[in-house]
Amino acid sequence: MNTKEYVKIFWYHDNPDDPRVIIYEVDLLNDRYILRLIDIYADGRCVNNGDPYDSVIEVLPIETVEEINVGVWGDEIRACRISKEEFEKIWRTHVYTGEIE
């Protein structure tokens, strides 16, 4: 049984100060709360966050890929699942070679 899921979010916008891709490690045993995330910017920067709830006001679980893709976060967001290996490689190397859009 998988206890984690890895979700890649594509965020379509023009603000260079916000990430274009966000990759989440989701805890399936704890109501889909995020364990770690990686923000990837249009310029290629990868920023790891090992405590994604550190500065938030309200802790909420992440929706499923299917829920995200039907627009619960808006039309500018799309999601897909990736492998643990892909997540760990980006986390470890800070290098993302995938698509931004």
DSSP file (Angstrom, degrees, kcal/mol; ACC not computed):
  #  RESIDUE AA STRUCTURE BP1 BP2  ACC     N-H-->O    O-->H-N    N-H-->O    O-->H-N    TCO  KAPPA ALPHA  PHI   PSI    X-CA   Y-CA   Z-CA
    1    1 A M              0   0    0      0, 0.0     2,-0.3     0, 0.0     0, 0.0   0.000 360.0 360.0 360.0 129.8    0.0    0.0    0.0
    2    2 A N        -     0   0    0      1,-0.1     3,-0.1    26,-0.0     0, 0.0  -0.581 360.0-175.7 -73.8 132.5    1.3    3.4   -0.9
    3    3 A T        +     0   0    0     -2,-0.3    25,-2.3     1,-0.1    26,-0.8   0.503  68.5  44.1-104.0  -9.0    1.5    5.8    2.0
    4    4 A K  E     -A   27   0A   0     23,-0.2     2,-0.4    24,-0.2    23,-0.2  -0.958  61.3-161.3-135.5 154.0    2.6    8.8    0.0
    5    5 A E  E     -A   26   0A   0     21,-2.0    21,-3.4    -2,-0.3     2,-0.5  -0.977  12.3-143.9-132.1 147.1    1.6   10.4   -3.3
    6    6 A Y  E     -AB  25  82A   0     76,-0.5    76,-2.5    -2,-0.4     2,-0.5  -0.960  19.0-171.7-118.1 121.3    3.6   12.9   -5.4
    7    7 A V  E     -AB  24  81A   0     17,-2.0    17,-3.0    -2,-0.5     2,-0.5  -0.946  11.1-156.9-121.6 126.8    1.7   15.6   -7.2
    8    8 A K  E     -AB  23  80A   0     72,-3.4    72,-1.9    -2,-0.5     2,-0.5  -0.904  11.5-160.8-103.7 125.9    3.0   18.0   -9.7
    9    9 A I  E     -AB  22  79A   0     13,-3.4    13,-2.1    -2,-0.5     2,-0.6  -0.909   5.8-156.4-107.5 128.7    1.1   21.3  -10.1
   10   10 A F  E     -AB  21  78A   0     68,-3.4    68,-2.1    -2,-0.5     2,-0.6  -0.931  10.3-164.6-101.1 123.4    1.4   23.5  -13.2
   11   11 A W  E     - B   0  77A   0      9,-3.3     2,-0.9    -2,-0.6    66,-0.2  -0.930   6.6-153.0-113.9 110.7    0.4   27.0  -12.4
   12   12 A Y        +     0   0    0     64,-3.2     2,-0.3    -2,-0.6    89,-0.1  -0.738  44.9 114.4 -90.4 105.6   -0.2   29.2  -15.5
   13   13 A H        -     0   0    0     -2,-0.9    -2,-0.1     5,-0.1     0, 0.0  -0.926  63.0-124.5-158.1 175.6    0.5   32.8  -14.7
   14   14 A D        +     0   0    0     -2,-0.3     6,-0.0     3,-0.0    -2,-0.0   0.267  68.2 114.0-115.4   9.3    2.8   35.7  -15.6
   15   15 A N    >   -     0   0    0      1,-0.2     3,-1.6     4,-0.1    -2,-0.1  -0.743  49.0-161.3 -87.7 112.0    4.2   36.7  -12.2
   16   16 A P  T 3  S+     0   0    0      0, 0.0    27,-0.2     0, 0.0    -1,-0.2   0.651  86.8  65.8 -68.0 -12.7    7.9   35.9  -12.0
   17   17 A D  T 3  S+     0   0    0      2,-0.1    -2,-0.0    24,-0.1    24,-0.0   0.577  95.0  67.1 -84.2  -9.3    7.8   36.1   -8.2
   18   18 A D  S <  S-     0   0    0     -3,-1.6    24,-0.4     1,-0.1    -5,-0.1  -0.841  93.0-101.9-110.7 148.5    5.6   33.0   -7.9
   19   19 A P        -     0   0    0      0, 0.0    22,-0.3     0, 0.0     3,-0.1  -0.306  17.2-156.3 -65.6 151.8    6.5   29.4   -8.8
   20   20 A R  S    S+     0   0    0     20,-2.6    -9,-3.3     1,-0.3     2,-0.4   0.693  83.5  32.0 -96.7 -27.0    5.3   28.0  -12.1
   21   21 A V  E     -AC  10  40A   0     19,-2.1    19,-3.0   -11,-0.2     2,-0.4  -0.996  66.1-172.6-131.3 136.4    5.5   24.4  -11.0
   22   22 A I  E     -AC   9  39A   0    -13,-2.1   -13,-3.4    -2,-0.4     2,-0.5  -0.999   6.4-161.4-129.3 130.1    4.9   23.1   -7.4
   23   23 A I  E     -AC   8  38A   0     15,-2.5    15,-2.1    -2,-0.4     2,-0.4  -0.955  10.3-163.0-116.9 125.2    5.6   19.5   -6.5
   24   24 A Y  E     -AC   7  37A   0    -17,-3.0   -17,-2.0    -2,-0.5     2,-0.6  -0.827  19.1-149.5-109.4 141.9    4.0   18.0   -3.3
   25   25 A E  E     -AC   6  36A   0     11,-2.7    10,-3.3    -2,-0.4    11,-0.9  -0.968  30.2-159.9-101.6 117.0    4.8   15.0   -1.3
   26   26 A V  E     -AC   5  34A   0    -21,-3.4   -21,-2.0    -2,-0.6     2,-0.9  -0.844  15.5-135.4-109.4 132.6    1.4   14.1    0.2
   27   27 A D  E > > -AC   4  33A   0      6,-3.1     5,-1.6    -2,-0.4     3,-0.8  -0.763  16.7-172.9 -86.8 106.9    0.8   11.9    3.2
   28   28 A L  T 3 5S+     0   0    0    -25,-2.3     3,-0.4    -2,-0.9   -24,-0.2   0.665  83.6  56.0 -75.6 -16.2   -2.0    9.5    2.3
   29   29 A L  T 3 5S+     0   0    0    -26,-0.8    -1,-0.2     1,-0.2   -25,-0.1   0.532 106.0  52.3 -90.9  -6.7   -2.2    8.1    5.9
   30   30 A N  T X 5S-     0   0    0     -3,-0.8     3,-1.3     3,-0.2    -1,-0.2  -0.424 126.8 -80.3-130.0  57.3   -2.8   11.6    7.4
   31   31 A D  T 3 5S-     0   0    0     -3,-0.4    -3,-0.2     1,-0.3    -2,-0.1   0.728  84.4 -64.5  57.7  28.3   -5.7   13.1    5.5
   32   32 A R  T 3 <S+     0   0    0     -5,-1.6    30,-2.7     1,-0.2    -1,-0.3   0.812  82.9 165.3  68.4  32.6   -3.6   14.2    2.5
   33   33 A Y  E <   -C   27   0A   0     -3,-1.3    -6,-3.1    -6,-0.7     2,-0.4  -0.525  41.4-107.4 -77.4 151.1   -1.5   16.7    4.4
   34   34 A I  E     -C   26   0A   0     26,-0.3    -8,-0.2    -8,-0.2    19,-0.1  -0.632  31.6-178.8 -83.3 131.4    1.7   17.9    2.6
   35   35 A L  E    S-     0   0A   0    -10,-3.3     2,-0.3     1,-0.4    -1,-0.2   0.855  70.1  -8.1 -92.3 -46.5    5.0   16.6    4.0
   36   36 A R  E     -C   25   0A   0    -11,-0.9   -11,-2.7    15,-0.1    -1,-0.4  -0.963  63.0-166.4-145.6 158.8    7.4   18.5    1.7
   37   37 A L  E     -CD  24  49A   0     12,-2.0    12,-2.6    -2,-0.3     2,-0.4  -0.990  11.5-147.5-147.4 158.6    7.1   20.6   -1.4
   38   38 A I  E     -CD  23  48A   0    -15,-2.1   -15,-2.5    -2,-0.3     2,-0.5  -0.995  10.7-153.5-126.3 124.5    9.3   22.0   -4.1
   39   39 A D  E     -CD  22  47A   0      8,-2.7     8,-2.9    -2,-0.4     2,-0.5  -0.854  11.3-166.0 -95.4 131.4    8.7   25.4   -5.8
   40   40 A I  E     -CD  21  46A   0    -19,-3.0   -20,-2.6    -2,-0.5   -19,-2.1  -0.980   6.4-155.1-122.9 124.2   10.0   25.7   -9.3
   41   41 A Y    >   -     0   0    0      4,-2.4     3,-2.3    -2,-0.5   -24,-0.1  -0.525  30.6-107.2 -98.7 162.6   10.3   29.1  -10.9
   42   42 A A  T 3  S+     0   0    0    -24,-0.4    -1,-0.1     1,-0.3    58,-0.1   0.787 119.3  58.6 -58.5 -29.5   10.3   30.1  -14.6
   43   43 A D  T 3  S-     0   0    0    -27,-0.2    -1,-0.3     2,-0.1    -3,-0.0   0.429 123.7-103.1 -82.4   2.4   14.0   30.9  -14.4
   44   44 A G  S <  S+     0   0    0     -3,-2.3    52,-0.4     1,-0.3    -2,-0.1   0.311  70.7 147.0  97.1  -8.2   14.7   27.3  -13.3
   45   45 A R        -     0   0    0     50,-0.1    -4,-2.4    -5,-0.1     2,-0.5  -0.362  32.3-157.5 -62.5 139.4   15.2   27.9   -9.6
   46   46 A C  E     -D   40   0A   0     48,-0.3     2,-0.5    -6,-0.2    -6,-0.2  -0.987   7.1-169.9-119.5 123.9   14.1   25.0   -7.3
   47   47 A V  E     -D   39   0A   0     -8,-2.9    -8,-2.7    -2,-0.5     2,-0.2  -0.956  10.4-148.7-120.0 116.9   13.3   25.9   -3.7
   48   48 A N  E     -D   38   0A   0     -2,-0.5     2,-0.4   -10,-0.2   -10,-0.2  -0.569   9.1-168.1 -82.4 144.2   12.7   23.0   -1.3
   49   49 A N  E     +D   37   0A   0    -12,-2.6   -12,-2.0    -2,-0.2    -2,-0.0  -0.904  12.1 176.0-134.9 106.5   10.3   23.4    1.7
   50   50 A G  S    S+     0   0    0     -2,-0.4    -1,-0.1     1,-0.2   -12,-0.1   0.449  83.1  42.6 -88.4  -1.2   10.5   20.7    4.3
   51   51 A D    >   +     0   0    0    -14,-0.1     3,-2.0     1,-0.1     4,-0.2  -0.539  65.4 169.8-140.7  70.7    7.9   22.4    6.6
   52   52 A P  T 3  S+     0   0    0      0, 0.0     3,-0.2     0, 0.0   -16,-0.1   0.635  77.0  52.4 -64.9 -14.3    5.2   23.7    4.3
   53   53 A Y  T >  S+     0   0    0      1,-0.2     3,-0.9   -19,-0.1   -18,-0.0   0.312  77.5 105.4-101.4   9.3    2.8   24.6    7.1
   54   54 A D  T <  S+     0   0    0     -3,-2.0    -1,-0.2     1,-0.2     0, 0.0   0.869  92.4  22.0 -58.1 -42.5    5.4   26.7    9.0
   55   55 A S  T 3  S+     0   0    0     -4,-0.2     2,-0.3    -3,-0.2    -1,-0.2   0.094  96.8 113.7-118.7  24.0    3.9   30.1    8.1
   56   56 A V    <   -     0   0    0     -3,-0.9     3,-0.1     1,-0.1    -3,-0.0  -0.644  56.0-146.9 -96.6 155.1    0.3   29.4    7.2
   57   57 A I  S    S+     0   0    0      1,-0.3     2,-0.4    -2,-0.3    -1,-0.1   0.869  87.4  27.7 -83.1 -40.7   -2.7   30.5    9.1
   58   58 A E  S    S-     0   0    0      2,-0.0     2,-0.6     0, 0.0    -1,-0.3  -0.988  74.8-138.4-129.1 129.2   -4.9   27.4    8.4
   59   59 A V        +     0   0    0     -2,-0.4    -6,-0.0    -3,-0.1   -26,-0.0  -0.762  31.5 171.2 -89.1 119.4   -3.6   23.9    7.8
   60   60 A L        -     0   0    0     -2,-0.6   -26,-0.3   -28,-0.0     2,-0.1  -0.959  30.9-117.3-128.3 146.2   -5.5   22.2    5.0
   61   61 A P        -     0   0    0      0, 0.0     2,-0.3     0, 0.0   -28,-0.2  -0.348  35.7-105.4 -73.4 162.2   -5.0   19.0    3.1
   62   62 A I        -     0   0    0    -30,-2.7     6,-0.0     1,-0.1   -36,-0.0  -0.694  33.6-118.9 -88.5 142.1   -4.3   19.0   -0.6
   63   63 A E        -     0   0    0     -2,-0.3    -1,-0.1     1,-0.1     2,-0.1  -0.218  36.9 -90.6 -70.2 167.4   -7.1   17.9   -3.0
   64   64 A T     >  -     0   0    0      1,-0.1     4,-2.5    15,-0.0     5,-0.2  -0.324  35.8-107.8 -73.1 162.6   -6.7   14.9   -5.3
   65   65 A V  H  > S+     0   0    0      1,-0.2     4,-2.4     2,-0.2    14,-0.2   0.897 121.8  53.5 -57.0 -41.5   -5.3   15.3   -8.8
   66   66 A E  H  > S+     0   0    0      1,-0.2     4,-0.8     2,-0.2    -1,-0.2   0.910 109.1  47.4 -63.3 -42.5   -8.8   14.7  -10.1
   67   67 A E  H >4>S+     0   0    0      1,-0.2     5,-1.6     2,-0.2     3,-0.7   0.911 112.3  49.8 -65.5 -42.3  -10.3   17.4   -8.0
   68   68 A I  H ><5S+     0   0    0     -4,-2.5     3,-1.6     1,-0.2     5,-0.5   0.917 108.1  53.8 -61.5 -42.7   -7.6   19.9   -8.9
   69   69 A N  H 3<5S+     0   0    0     -4,-2.4    -1,-0.2     1,-0.3    -2,-0.2   0.615 100.6  59.4 -74.0 -11.8   -8.1   19.1  -12.6
   70   70 A V  T <<5S-     0   0    0     -4,-0.8    -1,-0.3    -3,-0.7    -2,-0.2   0.353 126.2 -96.3 -94.7   6.1  -11.8   19.9  -12.5
   71   71 A G  T X 5S+     0   0    0     -3,-1.6     3,-1.1     3,-0.2    -3,-0.2   0.651  76.3 140.8 101.4  16.0  -11.1   23.4  -11.4
   72   72 A V  T 3 <S+     0   0    0     -5,-1.6    -4,-0.1     1,-0.3     3,-0.1   0.792  89.5  36.4 -62.7 -24.5  -11.3   23.5   -7.6
   73   73 A W  T 3  S-     0   0    0     -5,-0.5    -1,-0.3     1,-0.4     3,-0.2   0.373 129.0 -90.8-103.8   1.5   -8.3   25.8   -7.6
   74   74 A G    X   -     0   0    0     -3,-1.1     3,-1.1    -6,-0.2    -1,-0.4  -0.373  43.6 -71.2 109.8 168.3   -9.2   27.6  -10.7
   75   75 A D  T 3  S+     0   0    0      1,-0.2    -1,-0.1    -2,-0.1    -3,-0.1   0.636 120.3  67.2 -74.9 -14.8   -8.6   27.3  -14.4
   76   76 A E  T 3  S+     0   0    0     -3,-0.2   -64,-3.2    -5,-0.1     2,-0.4   0.369  90.1  77.5 -89.1   7.5   -4.9   28.3  -14.2
   77   77 A I  E <   +B   11   0A   0     -3,-1.1     2,-0.3   -66,-0.2   -66,-0.2  -0.962  51.5 171.0-121.4 131.6   -4.0   25.1  -12.3
   78   78 A R  E     -B   10   0A   0    -68,-2.1   -68,-3.4    -2,-0.4     2,-0.3  -0.969  12.1-162.4-133.6 152.6   -3.4   21.6  -13.6
   79   79 A A  E     +B    9   0A   0     -2,-0.3     2,-0.3   -14,-0.2   -70,-0.2  -0.933  13.4 172.7-136.8 155.8   -2.0   18.6  -11.8
   80   80 A C  E     -B    8   0A   0    -72,-1.9   -72,-3.4    -2,-0.3     2,-0.3  -0.966  33.6-107.0-151.1 162.9   -0.5   15.1  -12.5
   81   81 A R  E     -B    7   0A   0     -2,-0.3     2,-0.3   -74,-0.2   -74,-0.2  -0.661  32.8-172.5 -89.8 148.4    1.1   12.4  -10.4
   82   82 A I  E     -B    6   0A   0    -76,-2.5   -76,-0.5    -2,-0.3     2,-0.1  -0.828  28.6 -90.6-129.7 173.9    4.8   11.8  -10.5
   83   83 A S     >  -     0   0    0     -2,-0.3     4,-2.1     1,-0.1     5,-0.1  -0.447  26.6-120.2 -84.1 158.4    7.0    9.1   -9.1
   84   84 A K  H  > S+     0   0    0      1,-0.2     4,-2.9     2,-0.2     5,-0.2   0.883 115.2  57.6 -59.2 -39.5    8.7    9.2   -5.7
   85   85 A E  H  > S+     0   0    0      2,-0.2     4,-2.2     1,-0.2    -1,-0.2   0.899 105.3  48.5 -61.5 -42.5   12.0    8.8   -7.6
   86   86 A E  H  > S+     0   0    0      2,-0.2     4,-2.0     1,-0.2     5,-0.2   0.935 113.1  48.0 -63.9 -45.5   11.4   11.9   -9.7
   87   87 A F  H  X S+     0   0    0     -4,-2.1     4,-2.8     1,-0.2    -2,-0.2   0.955 112.7  47.9 -57.5 -51.5   10.5   13.9   -6.5
   88   88 A E  H  X S+     0   0    0     -4,-2.9     4,-2.6     1,-0.2     5,-0.2   0.858 109.2  53.5 -62.2 -36.7   13.5   12.8   -4.6
   89   89 A K  H  X S+     0   0    0     -4,-2.2     4,-2.5    -5,-0.2     6,-0.3   0.932 113.0  42.6 -64.2 -45.3   15.9   13.5   -7.5
   90   90 A I  H  X S+     0   0    0     -4,-2.0     4,-2.5     2,-0.2     5,-0.3   0.918 114.7  51.4 -66.7 -42.9   14.6   17.1   -7.8
   91   91 A W  H  < S+     0   0    0     -4,-2.8    -2,-0.2    -5,-0.2    -1,-0.2   0.916 116.2  40.8 -57.8 -45.2   14.7   17.5   -4.0
   92   92 A R  H  < S+     0   0    0     -4,-2.6    -2,-0.2    -5,-0.2    -1,-0.2   0.891 126.6  30.4 -73.6 -41.9   18.3   16.2   -3.8
   93   93 A T  H  < S-     0   0    0     -4,-2.5    -2,-0.2    -5,-0.2    -3,-0.2   0.666  88.4-136.3 -95.9 -18.5   19.8   18.0   -6.8
   94   94 A H     <  +     0   0    0     -4,-2.5     2,-0.5    -5,-0.3   -48,-0.3   0.809  65.8 125.4  61.0  30.4   17.6   21.2   -7.0
   95   95 A V        -     0   0    0     -6,-0.3     2,-0.5    -5,-0.3    -1,-0.2  -0.983  39.4-175.4-124.7 125.6   17.5   20.6  -10.7
   96   96 A Y        +     0   0    0     -2,-0.5    -6,-0.0   -52,-0.4     0, 0.0  -0.982  10.6 170.5-119.9 122.2   14.2   20.4  -12.7
   97   97 A T        +     0   0    0     -2,-0.5    -1,-0.1     2,-0.0     3,-0.1   0.321  47.6 101.7-112.1   5.5   14.4   19.6  -16.3
   98   98 A G  S    S-     0   0    0      1,-0.2     2,-0.1     2,-0.0    -2,-0.1  -0.061  83.1 -65.2 -80.7-175.0   10.7   19.1  -17.0
   99   99 A E        -     0   0    0      1,-0.1    -1,-0.2     2,-0.1    -2,-0.0  -0.405  28.6-161.5 -72.7 146.8    8.2   21.3  -18.6
  100  100 A I              0   0    0     -2,-0.1   -89,-0.2    -3,-0.1    -1,-0.1   0.712 360.0 360.0 -94.0 -30.0    7.2   24.6  -17.0
  101  101 A E              0   0    0    -91,-0.1   -91,-0.1   -89,-0.1    -2,-0.1   0.363 360.0 360.0-119.3 360.0    4.0   24.9  -19.0
